[in-house]
């Protein structure tokens, strides 16, 4: 009988390779990146905690993400977040579970993600600003407002930097919504964390 924390086939945490155990600073980077990916999904598709918990249930990950409080603590563990109420430690299995949940949600929203990226390309070809379209304008506004509300540096970041981060995350979501998205996201997280290349506003 299968353990609730193990999944079959491509949705198993065991399919996400772990060559070396991340150190605490690398896990901090991973926490920050995962929270930003989920924030982008929230902003684009209105995904909230219920959808995230439903994804955990569908992926048989209830033992790692049991309820709203557990989810909040995992996300609040991001070093970018305001407040000290969240749990500071995120272990590797929890990180891999959040990767699977993020990519599961991205797959569900694949059509909207593709439409948004196509609009972004169209705006670039026409040398127009992305916010001139309703879909991208709403996404950017929601992302910016949510980032400013939740993150430590939210009130100090110029809007253009937030827009650049939001659009970079949108393009990333296109890849994470693909069939091998969870592996792609996990390897990107491991690469960024090992190189100290945290995808934040400050280096955009």
N, CA, C and O of each residue as an XYZ file, in Angstrom:
816
protein
N       0.844     -1.197      0.000
C       0.000      0.000      0.000
C       0.877      1.243      0.000
O       1.892      1.300      0.693
N       0.478      2.229     -0.777
C       1.319      3.405     -0.964
C       1.202      4.393      0.192
O       0.111      4.646      0.704
N       2.330      4.939      0.584
C       2.341      5.964      1.632
C       1.737      7.247      1.104
O       1.939      7.570     -0.067
N       0.985      8.011      1.934
C       0.380      9.255      1.483
C       1.402     10.260      0.983
O       1.072     11.100      0.146
N       2.642     10.200      1.476
C       3.650     11.187      1.095
C       4.364     10.803     -0.187
O       5.156     11.588     -0.710
N       4.090      9.578     -0.718
C       4.732      9.159     -1.953
C       3.699      9.112     -3.065
O       2.560      8.690     -2.863
N       4.116      9.550     -4.230
C       3.196      9.602     -5.348
C       3.687      8.721     -6.480
O       4.889      8.486     -6.608
N       2.765      8.228     -7.306
C       3.180      7.397     -8.411
C       3.720      8.224     -9.562
O       3.423      9.412     -9.688
N       4.528      7.566    -10.410
C       4.946      8.121    -11.689
C       5.573      9.497    -11.559
O       6.378      9.731    -10.657
N       5.205     10.424    -12.467
C       5.887     11.712    -12.570
C       5.517     12.697    -11.472
O       6.113     13.770    -11.382
N       4.545     12.351    -10.637
C       4.152     13.279     -9.579
C       4.724     12.884     -8.222
O       4.260     13.379     -7.195
N       5.712     12.010     -8.198
C       6.312     11.609     -6.934
C       7.447     12.540     -6.547
O       8.211     12.997     -7.398
N       7.549     12.817     -5.243
C       8.674     13.625     -4.783
C       9.993     12.944     -5.114
O      11.019     13.610     -5.251
N       9.971     11.617     -5.243
C      11.207     10.899     -5.556
C      11.686     11.151     -6.991
O      12.838     10.858     -7.310
N      10.829     11.684     -7.853
C      11.257     11.978     -9.228
C      12.041     13.277     -9.302
O      12.607     13.591    -10.349
N      12.089     14.045     -8.210
C      12.830     15.302     -8.186
C      14.201     15.025     -7.586
O      14.308     14.776     -6.385
N      15.250     15.064     -8.401
C      16.573     14.611     -7.951
C      17.167     15.483     -6.858
O      16.973     16.698     -6.830
N      17.895     14.834     -5.962
C      18.568     15.543     -4.877
C      19.982     14.982     -4.781
O      20.225     13.984     -4.103
N      20.913     15.644     -5.473
C      22.293     15.176     -5.483
C      22.995     15.516     -4.175
O      23.785     14.730     -3.652
N      22.690     16.707     -3.659
C      23.280     17.135     -2.398
C      22.199     17.757     -1.525
O      21.293     18.427     -2.022
N      22.301     17.532     -0.232
C      21.353     18.127      0.707
C      21.586     19.639      0.776
O      22.695     20.066      1.098
N      20.564     20.466      0.480
C      20.763     21.920      0.548
C      21.091     22.361      1.973
O      20.553     21.824      2.941
N      21.981     23.345      2.085
C      22.266     23.889      3.407
C      21.190     24.922      3.750
O      20.368     25.246      2.893
N      21.174     25.449      4.986
C      20.098     26.377      5.383
C      19.966     27.601      4.479
O      18.847     28.039      4.214
N      21.069     28.162      4.001
C      20.967     29.337      3.133
C      20.377     28.974      1.775
O      19.637     29.760      1.184
N      20.706     27.779      1.284
C      20.115     27.326      0.018
C      18.619     27.082      0.180
O      17.836     27.406     -0.713
N      18.222     26.516      1.311
C      16.796     26.311      1.560
C      16.063     27.643      1.675
O      14.910     27.749      1.256
N      16.713     28.656      2.234
C      16.109     29.991      2.276
C      15.823     30.492      0.866
O      14.747     31.027      0.601
N      16.786     30.321     -0.042
C      16.586     30.731     -1.434
C      15.434     29.967     -2.064
O      14.603     30.548     -2.763
N      15.386     28.659     -1.815
C      14.321     27.829     -2.381
C      12.958     28.271     -1.852
O      11.991     28.356     -2.608
N      12.887     28.553     -0.539
C      11.628     29.025      0.053
C      11.150     30.302     -0.632
O       9.973     30.443     -0.965
N      12.085     31.228     -0.836
C      11.725     32.508     -1.451
C      11.223     32.310     -2.882
O      10.225     32.910     -3.284
N      11.922     31.464     -3.651
C      11.539     31.245     -5.045
C      10.152     30.605     -5.160
O       9.332     31.019     -5.980
N       9.906     29.593     -4.330
C       8.612     28.902     -4.387
C       7.469     29.835     -4.020
O       6.403     29.783     -4.632
N       7.682     30.672     -3.041
C       6.633     31.611     -2.647
C       6.339     32.590     -3.775
O       5.183     32.957     -3.985
N       7.367     33.019     -4.505
C       7.158     33.928     -5.628
C       6.418     33.244     -6.781
O       5.564     33.857     -7.422
N       6.740     31.994     -7.039
C       6.027     31.250     -8.090
C       4.535     31.144     -7.747
O       3.675     31.356     -8.603
N       4.245     30.818     -6.495
C       2.848     30.724     -6.073
C       2.167     32.090     -6.094
O       0.981     32.191     -6.407
N       2.912     33.133     -5.762
C       2.350     34.483     -5.819
C       1.958     34.839     -7.257
O       0.908     35.440     -7.487
N       2.806     34.465     -8.223
C       2.494     34.730     -9.629
C       1.231     33.989    -10.061
O       0.407     34.540    -10.791
N       1.076     32.745     -9.616
C      -0.138     31.988     -9.941
C      -1.368     32.628     -9.305
O      -2.429     32.700     -9.925
N      -1.223     33.085     -8.077
C      -2.318     33.793     -7.415
C      -2.732     35.013     -8.224
O      -3.918     35.235     -8.470
N      -1.741     35.803     -8.636
C      -2.023     37.061     -9.326
C      -2.643     36.841    -10.694
O      -3.522     37.597    -11.107
N      -2.193     35.811    -11.400
C      -2.694     35.576    -12.757
C      -4.070     34.927    -12.766
O      -4.940     35.310    -13.548
N      -4.264     33.944    -11.892
C      -5.470     33.111    -11.987
C      -6.360     33.172    -10.753
O      -7.348     32.443    -10.671
N      -6.029     34.024     -9.796
C      -6.854     34.119     -8.597
C      -6.816     32.879     -7.740
O      -7.756     32.606     -6.994
N      -5.731     32.118     -7.837
C      -5.601     30.888     -7.063
C      -5.348     31.234     -5.604
O      -4.476     32.047     -5.298
N      -6.107     30.622     -4.705
C      -5.941     30.858     -3.286
C      -5.567     29.594     -2.543
O      -5.222     28.582     -3.154
N      -5.638     29.653     -1.229
C      -5.205     28.530     -0.413
C      -6.071     27.283     -0.639
O      -5.570     26.161     -0.564
N      -7.372     27.477     -0.918
C      -8.236     26.314     -1.141
C      -7.771     25.505     -2.349
O      -7.716     24.276     -2.300
N      -7.435     26.211     -3.440
C      -6.966     25.519     -4.643
C      -5.637     24.817     -4.377
O      -5.400     23.719     -4.881
N      -4.777     25.445     -3.591
C      -3.487     24.841     -3.264
C      -3.678     23.583     -2.417
O      -3.003     22.575     -2.632
N      -4.595     23.646     -1.460
C      -4.873     22.472     -0.634
C      -5.546     21.366     -1.445
O      -5.291     20.183     -1.218
N      -6.403     21.751     -2.387
C      -7.027     20.769     -3.259
C      -5.973     20.064     -4.117
O      -6.041     18.855     -4.339
N      -4.995     20.847     -4.595
C      -3.904     20.248     -5.361
C      -3.117     19.272     -4.500
O      -2.757     18.188     -4.958
N      -2.847     19.651     -3.253
C      -2.141     18.747     -2.340
C      -2.918     17.453     -2.151
O      -2.331     16.372     -2.101
N      -4.234     17.564     -2.045
C      -5.090     16.384     -1.888
C      -5.032     15.506     -3.137
O      -4.905     14.286     -3.033
N      -5.125     16.118     -4.306
C      -5.092     15.360     -5.559
C      -3.744     14.670     -5.761
O      -3.669     13.610     -6.382
N      -2.687     15.275     -5.236
C      -1.344     14.718     -5.385
C      -0.957     13.793     -4.230
O       0.174     13.311     -4.170
N      -1.906     13.545     -3.306
C      -1.657     12.691     -2.136
C      -0.546     13.253     -1.254
O       0.285     12.504     -0.739
N      -0.535     14.565     -1.084
C       0.495     15.220     -0.278
C      -0.066     15.798      1.019
O       0.523     16.711      1.597
N      -1.202     15.269      1.476
C      -1.833     15.810      2.684
C      -0.935     15.690      3.911
O      -1.040     16.496      4.836
N      -0.055     14.695      3.928
C       0.813     14.527      5.092
C       1.845     15.638      5.199
O       2.395     15.879      6.274
N       2.112     16.324      4.071
C       3.090     17.414      4.066
C       2.431     18.782      4.077
O       2.980     19.731      4.638
N       1.261     18.894      3.464
C       0.512     20.156      3.433
C      -0.915     19.821      3.858
O      -1.783     19.578      3.020
N      -1.142     19.811      5.152
C      -2.382     19.251      5.680
C      -3.559     20.217      5.648
O      -4.690     19.811      5.384
N      -3.298     21.498      5.917
C      -4.397     22.441      6.064
C      -3.901     23.868      5.809
O      -2.737     24.081      5.468
N      -4.800     24.839      5.980
C      -4.449     26.240      5.728
C      -3.279     26.711      6.590
O      -2.404     27.441      6.124
N      -3.274     26.284      7.851
C      -2.215     26.716      8.767
C      -0.867     26.169      8.303
O       0.130     26.890      8.290
N      -0.844     24.889      7.922
C       0.403     24.288      7.448
C       0.890     24.995      6.183
O       2.082     25.266      6.039
N      -0.031     25.290      5.272
C       0.334     25.982      4.037
C       0.856     27.378      4.344
O       1.870     27.801      3.787
N       0.169     28.094      5.226
C       0.601     29.451      5.584
C       2.000     29.432      6.186
O       2.828     30.285      5.867
N       2.263     28.461      7.056
C       3.575     28.388      7.695
C       4.670     28.108      6.672
O       5.763     28.668      6.756
N       4.373     27.239      5.704
C       5.366     26.935      4.679
C       5.684     28.172      3.841
O       6.846     28.440      3.538
N       4.663     28.912      3.476
C       4.886     30.101      2.653
C       5.481     31.238      3.475
O       6.330     31.983      2.984
N       5.045     31.371      4.705
C       5.553     32.430      5.574
C       7.025     32.203      5.928
O       7.697     33.117      6.405
N       7.520     30.999      5.696
C       8.926     30.702      5.953
C       9.862     31.394      4.974
O      11.072     31.424      5.200
N       9.329     31.951      3.892
C      10.167     32.686      2.941
C      10.846     33.854      3.633
O      10.185     34.612      4.343
N      12.153     34.017      3.443
C      12.862     35.137      4.070
C      12.446     36.496      3.515
O      12.785     37.529      4.093
N      11.719     36.507      2.405
C      11.253     37.775      1.834
C      10.013     38.302      2.542
O       9.664     39.475      2.405
N       9.351     37.436      3.298
C       8.054     37.777      3.877
C       8.155     38.698      5.093
O       9.126     38.661      5.848
N       7.125     39.520      5.255
C       6.985     40.303      6.476
C       6.608     39.387      7.633
O       6.046     38.310      7.432
N       6.925     39.831      8.851
C       6.474     39.103     10.029
C       7.373     37.939     10.376
O       8.127     37.439      9.541
N       7.281     37.522     11.603
C       8.108     36.429     12.110
C       7.263     35.253     12.579
O       7.764     34.378     13.285
N       5.979     35.217     12.195
C       5.101     34.195     12.746
C       5.202     32.843     12.090
O       4.754     31.844     12.652
N       5.794     32.793     10.887
C       5.864     31.527     10.180
C       6.975     30.642     10.689
O       7.873     31.095     11.398
N       6.909     29.383     10.323
C       7.960     28.456     10.703
C       9.184     28.741      9.863
O       9.073     28.863      8.643
N      10.340     28.850     10.472
C      11.542     29.242      9.757
C      12.151     28.104      8.958
O      12.850     28.342      7.973
N      11.894     26.875      9.371
C      12.538     25.740      8.723
C      11.608     25.109      7.687
O      10.448     24.811      7.974
N      12.126     24.915      6.503
C      11.401     24.178      5.464
C      12.298     23.025      5.050
O      13.413     23.254      4.580
N      11.836     21.790      5.214
C      12.714     20.688      4.839
C      12.560     20.355      3.359
O      11.673     20.865      2.674
N      13.438     19.495      2.892
C      13.512     19.208      1.458
C      12.227     18.567      0.954
O      11.761     18.898     -0.136
N      11.650     17.658      1.725
C      10.423     17.000      1.278
C       9.280     18.000      1.143
O       8.476     17.905      0.216
N       9.205     18.953      2.058
C       8.177     19.992      1.960
C       8.423     20.868      0.739
O       7.478     21.261      0.054
N       9.676     21.173      0.467
C      10.014     21.978     -0.710
C       9.610     21.253     -1.987
O       9.031     21.852     -2.894
N       9.913     19.976     -2.052
C       9.547     19.208     -3.244
C       8.027     19.097     -3.376
O       7.494     19.105     -4.486
N       7.331     18.992     -2.236
C       5.865     18.969     -2.291
C       5.326     20.272     -2.869
O       4.406     20.247     -3.686
N       5.889     21.422     -2.454
C       5.439     22.705     -2.985
C       5.745     22.836     -4.475
O       4.985     23.461     -5.215
N       6.849     22.250     -4.910
C       7.156     22.234     -6.347
C       6.066     21.490     -7.107
O       5.567     21.981     -8.120
N       5.694     20.307     -6.622
C       4.659     19.512     -7.283
C       3.317     20.238     -7.296
O       2.603     20.216     -8.299
N       2.978     20.879     -6.182
C       1.719     21.622     -6.096
C       1.731     22.796     -7.068
O       0.749     23.026     -7.772
N       2.832     23.539     -7.112
C       2.939     24.701     -8.006
C       2.760     24.296     -9.461
O       2.036     24.950    -10.212
N       3.425     23.214     -9.854
C       3.361     22.800    -11.251
C       2.015     22.163    -11.591
O       1.542     22.283    -12.721
N       1.402     21.496    -10.636
C       0.053     20.957    -10.831
C      -0.929     22.103    -11.109
O      -1.760     22.013    -12.012
N      -0.822     23.165    -10.333
C      -1.682     24.338    -10.535
C      -1.359     25.036    -11.852
O      -2.261     25.499    -12.549
N      -0.085     25.112    -12.190
C       0.306     25.736    -13.461
C      -0.272     24.961    -14.641
O      -0.725     25.560    -15.617
N      -0.257     23.629    -14.555
C      -0.853     22.817    -15.622
C      -2.349     23.096    -15.749
O      -2.876     23.174    -16.859
N      -3.028     23.245    -14.620
C      -4.462     23.544    -14.646
C      -4.734     24.895    -15.302
O      -5.787     25.089    -15.910
N      -3.807     25.814    -15.183
C      -3.968     27.166    -15.729
C      -3.172     27.360    -17.020
O      -2.919     28.491    -17.433
N      -2.778     26.251    -17.655
C      -1.877     26.327    -18.812
C      -2.437     27.207    -19.938
O      -1.697     27.973    -20.555
N      -3.736     27.095    -20.203
C      -4.326     27.881    -21.285
C      -4.207     29.381    -20.999
O      -3.855     30.158    -21.886
N      -4.499     29.778    -19.773
C      -4.420     31.193    -19.411
C      -2.975     31.682    -19.429
O      -2.700     32.804    -19.853
N      -2.061     30.842    -18.971
C      -0.642     31.198    -18.998
C      -0.173     31.400    -20.425
O       0.514     32.378    -20.720
N      -0.538     30.478    -21.322
C      -0.138     30.611    -22.729
C      -0.717     31.876    -23.353
O      -0.047     32.568    -24.120
N      -1.969     32.167    -23.012
C      -2.605     33.365    -23.553
C      -1.891     34.627    -23.068
O      -1.697     35.572    -23.832
N      -1.507     34.633    -21.806
C      -0.821     35.798    -21.245
C       0.555     35.982    -21.870
O       0.950     37.106    -22.179
N       1.287     34.891    -22.058
C       2.611     34.989    -22.666
C       2.505     35.413    -24.129
O       3.326     36.193    -24.610
N       1.493     34.900    -24.842
C       1.282     35.319    -26.232
C       0.982     36.808    -26.309
O       1.476     37.497    -27.201
N       0.178     37.304    -25.381
C      -0.103     38.744    -25.334
C       1.157     39.544    -25.051
O       1.364     40.613    -25.627
N       1.994     39.031    -24.169
C       3.250     39.703    -23.844
C       4.141     39.806    -25.081
O       4.738     40.851    -25.335
N       4.227     38.726    -25.844
C       5.015     38.741    -27.080
C       4.424     39.719    -28.089
O       5.151     40.445    -28.768
N       3.102     39.728    -28.176
C       2.419     40.644    -29.098
C       2.692     42.100    -28.729
O       2.967     42.925    -29.600
N       2.618     42.405    -27.465
C       2.889     43.773    -27.008
C       4.329     44.178    -27.300
O       4.596     45.322    -27.668
N       5.254     43.235    -27.135
C       6.661     43.527    -27.418
C       6.862     43.812    -28.900
O       7.586     44.739    -29.263
N       6.219     43.013    -29.763
C       6.330     43.228    -31.209
C       5.766     44.586    -31.625
O       6.282     45.241    -32.531
N       4.699     44.990    -30.941
C       4.057     46.268    -31.259
C       4.662     47.440    -30.484
O       4.212     48.579    -30.608
N       5.685     47.142    -29.685
C       6.354     48.150    -28.859
C       5.357     48.898    -27.975
O       5.392     50.122    -27.840
N       4.471     48.104    -27.384
C       3.476     48.649    -26.452
C       3.731     48.085    -25.060
O       4.353     47.032    -24.913
N       3.254     48.780    -24.054
C       3.427     48.344    -22.674
C       2.462     47.197    -22.356
O       1.302     47.244    -22.764
N       2.926     46.162    -21.629
C       2.058     45.014    -21.318
C       0.769     45.402    -20.602
O      -0.273     44.790    -20.837
N       0.825     46.416    -19.728
C      -0.371     46.752    -18.950
C      -1.488     47.342    -19.801
O      -2.585     47.591    -19.299
N      -1.219     47.569    -21.093
C      -2.261     48.097    -21.978
C      -3.280     47.024    -22.373
O      -4.310     47.338    -22.970
N      -2.997     45.765    -22.043
C      -3.988     44.706    -22.237
C      -4.638     44.394    -20.889
O      -3.999     44.502    -19.842
N      -5.902     44.011    -20.927
C      -6.640     43.770    -19.681
C      -6.018     42.639    -18.868
O      -5.830     42.779    -17.659
N      -5.695     41.513    -19.522
C      -5.185     40.347    -18.802
C      -3.854     40.656    -18.122
O      -3.681     40.384    -16.934
N      -2.917     41.225    -18.876
C      -1.607     41.521    -18.306
C      -1.675     42.684    -17.321
O      -0.961     42.693    -16.318
N      -2.528     43.659    -17.603
C      -2.685     44.780    -16.686
C      -3.202     44.330    -15.333
O      -2.700     44.759    -14.294
N      -4.212     43.458    -15.346
C      -4.759     42.936    -14.082
C      -3.714     42.106    -13.341
O      -3.577     42.199    -12.121
N      -2.975     41.286    -14.107
C      -1.933     40.454    -13.500
C      -0.866     41.311    -12.821
O      -0.500     41.064    -11.672
N      -0.376     42.307    -13.531
C       0.681     43.161    -12.981
C       0.198     43.933    -11.755
O       0.912     44.043    -10.758
N      -1.011     44.462    -11.838
C      -1.552     45.211    -10.694
C      -1.687     44.321     -9.463
O      -1.307     44.709     -8.358
N      -2.236     43.118     -9.668
C      -2.439     42.208     -8.544
C      -1.113     41.742     -7.980
O      -0.944     41.685     -6.762
N      -0.167     41.407     -8.848
C       1.144     40.959     -8.384
C       1.817     42.064     -7.573
O       2.302     41.823     -6.468
N       1.843     43.272     -8.124
C       2.501     44.388     -7.440
C       1.874     44.668     -6.079
O       2.577     44.830     -5.082
N       0.534     44.722     -6.049
C      -0.163     45.017     -4.794
C       0.091     43.935     -3.746
O       0.298     44.234     -2.570
N       0.072     42.674     -4.187
C       0.279     41.572     -3.248
C       1.714     41.545     -2.748
O       1.957     41.318     -1.563
N       2.660     41.773     -3.644
C       4.066     41.807     -3.235
C       4.287     42.920     -2.208
O       4.923     42.706     -1.177
N       3.762     44.096     -2.499
C       3.950     45.233     -1.596
C       3.329     44.968     -0.223
O       3.842     45.415      0.804
N       2.226     44.240     -0.230
C       1.532     43.944      1.022
C       2.259     42.905      1.861
O       2.265     42.993      3.089
N       2.871     41.924      1.213
C       3.411     40.771      1.940
C       4.909     40.811      2.205
O       5.374     40.215      3.176
N       5.675     41.501      1.364
C       7.121     41.348      1.421
C       7.812     42.478      2.178
O       7.342     43.615      2.210
N       8.936     42.126      2.783
C       9.688     43.080      3.594
C      10.056     44.350      2.845
O       9.964     45.451      3.390
N      10.477     44.193      1.585
C      10.921     45.356      0.820
C       9.825     45.903     -0.092
O      10.092     46.701     -0.990
N       8.588     45.464      0.150
C       7.491     45.813     -0.754
C       7.273     47.297     -0.956
O       6.912     47.731     -2.051
N       7.491     48.089      0.101
C       7.240     49.524     -0.015
C       8.450     50.289     -0.530
O       8.405     51.513     -0.647
N       9.533     49.577     -0.839
C      10.751     50.246     -1.314
C      11.091     49.911     -2.756
O      12.015     50.496     -3.322
N      10.372     48.992     -3.354
C      10.714     48.523     -4.694
C      10.000     49.358     -5.761
O       8.782     49.525     -5.692
N      10.729     49.880     -6.737
C      10.084     50.635     -7.814
C       9.123     49.759     -8.616
O       9.393     48.577     -8.827
N       8.004     50.331     -9.064
C       7.029     49.540     -9.838
C       7.641     48.845    -11.054
O       7.254     47.724    -11.383
N       8.591     49.498    -11.723
C       9.177     48.886    -12.917
C       9.926     47.605    -12.560
O       9.928     46.653    -13.341
N      10.563     47.572    -11.385
C      11.267     46.362    -10.956
C      10.283     45.241    -10.637
O      10.529     44.079    -10.961
N       9.176     45.594    -10.005
C       8.145     44.590     -9.719
C       7.536     44.057    -11.014
O       7.292     42.857    -11.139
N       7.291     44.943    -11.972
C       6.758     44.498    -13.260
C       7.717     43.522    -13.940
O       7.289     42.507    -14.490
N       9.019     43.831    -13.902
C      10.001     42.950    -14.526
C      10.008     41.579    -13.868
O      10.080     40.558    -14.551
N       9.932     41.557    -12.528
C       9.891     40.286    -11.815
C       8.623     39.510    -12.159
O       8.680     38.305    -12.402
N       7.482     40.193    -12.181
C       6.208     39.543    -12.489
C       6.222     38.928    -13.887
O       5.745     37.810    -14.078
N       6.763     39.650    -14.857
C       6.784     39.150    -16.234
C       7.773     37.999    -16.391
O       7.520     37.065    -17.152
N       8.893     38.059    -15.679
C       9.838     36.932    -15.696
C       9.181     35.687    -15.117
O       9.323     34.596    -15.669
N       8.464     35.842    -14.010
C       7.768     34.710    -13.407
C       6.676     34.168    -14.324
O       6.454     32.958    -14.374
N       5.995     35.048    -15.046
C       4.958     34.613    -15.980
C       5.546     33.713    -17.059
O       4.971     32.674    -17.385
N       6.690     34.108    -17.613
C       7.351     33.288    -18.638
C       7.804     31.957    -18.033
O       7.682     30.910    -18.668
N       8.330     32.002    -16.798
C       8.711     30.759    -16.122
C       7.517     29.818    -15.980
O       7.647     28.608    -16.165
N       6.357     30.380    -15.650
C       5.160     29.548    -15.471
C       4.817     28.765    -16.731
O       4.295     27.653    -16.653
N       5.108     29.343    -17.883
C       4.845     28.635    -19.136
C       5.621     27.322    -19.177
O       5.088     26.294    -19.595
N       6.873     27.357    -18.745
C       7.691     26.143    -18.715
C       7.250     25.196    -17.612
O       7.279     23.979    -17.790
N       6.842     25.749    -16.469
C       6.433     24.902    -15.346
C       5.094     24.228    -15.601
O       4.765     23.244    -14.938
N       4.313     24.741    -16.553
C       3.018     24.129    -16.879
C       3.159     22.977    -17.866
O       2.176     22.302    -18.170
N       4.369     22.744    -18.370
C       4.609     21.658    -19.322
C       4.646     20.315    -18.602
O       4.627     20.247    -17.373
N       4.700     19.243    -19.404
C       4.639     17.892    -18.834
C       5.771     17.624    -17.851
O       5.572     16.927    -16.856
N       6.956     18.168    -18.118
C       8.102     17.953    -17.231
C       8.354     19.173    -16.346
O       9.480     19.414    -15.910
N       7.291     19.940    -16.086
C       7.445     21.203    -15.380
C       8.002     21.080    -13.985
O       8.825     21.898    -13.575
N       7.564     20.053    -13.228
C       8.026     19.941    -11.845
C       9.520     19.666    -11.784
O      10.217     20.203    -10.923
N      10.010     18.841    -12.684
C      11.457     18.566    -12.712
C      12.221     19.829    -13.129
O      13.276     20.136    -12.576
N      11.681     20.544    -14.098
C      12.323     21.773    -14.561
C      12.404     22.808    -13.440
O      13.441     23.444    -13.250
N      11.301     22.975    -12.696
C      11.294     23.944    -11.598
C      12.262     23.517    -10.504
O      13.015     24.344     -9.990
N      12.253     22.244    -10.144
C      13.128     21.771     -9.077
C      14.599     21.982     -9.437
O      15.383     22.449     -8.610
N      14.968     21.638    -10.660
C      16.362     21.816    -11.070
C      16.744     23.289    -11.107
O      17.875     23.645    -10.776
N      15.802     24.155    -11.511
C      16.068     25.600    -11.511
C      16.274     26.096    -10.083
O      17.165     26.906     -9.829
N      15.454     25.613     -9.150
C      15.602     26.006     -7.751
C      16.944     25.562     -7.193
O      17.620     26.332     -6.510
N      17.334     24.329     -7.478
C      18.595     23.821     -6.975
C      19.761     24.589     -7.569
O      20.735     24.884     -6.877
N      19.664     24.916     -8.859
C      20.739     25.654     -9.517
C      20.869     27.062     -8.944
O      21.972     27.511     -8.631
N      19.736     27.758     -8.807
C      19.778     29.119     -8.275
C      20.272     29.140     -6.844
O      21.051     30.011     -6.459
N      19.814     28.172     -6.051
C      20.210     28.187     -4.640
C      21.687     27.851     -4.479
O      22.356     28.425     -3.620
N      22.208     26.929     -5.291
C      23.616     26.555     -5.168
C      24.542     27.659     -5.655
O      25.682     27.774     -5.206
N      24.032     28.477     -6.589
C      24.834     29.588     -7.099
C      24.576     30.891     -6.365
O      25.202     31.910     -6.658
N      23.641     30.858     -5.397
C      23.299     32.076     -4.673
C      22.560     33.077     -5.539
O      22.538     34.271     -5.242
N      21.946     32.577     -6.629
C      21.270     33.466     -7.580
C      19.781     33.471     -7.299
O      19.003     32.825     -8.001
N      19.396     34.195     -6.280
C      17.990     34.234     -5.877
C      17.215     35.171     -6.783
O      17.601     36.324     -6.974
N      16.123     34.673     -7.338
C      15.310     35.466     -8.255
C      14.413     36.411     -7.449
O      13.280     36.077     -7.104
N      14.947     37.580     -7.165
C      14.198     38.567     -6.419
C      14.212     39.883     -7.177
O      14.851     40.005     -8.222
N      13.511     40.853     -6.648
C      13.451     42.153     -7.299
C      14.833     42.771     -7.418
O      15.130     43.453     -8.399
N      15.673     42.537     -6.428
C      16.950     43.236     -6.366
C      17.887     42.886     -7.506
O      18.755     43.689     -7.850
N      17.734     41.683     -8.117
C      18.639     41.366     -9.208
C      17.949     41.287    -10.543
O      18.471     40.682    -11.480
N      16.802     41.878    -10.644
C      16.097     41.905    -11.917
C      16.534     43.091    -12.719
O      16.053     43.294    -13.834
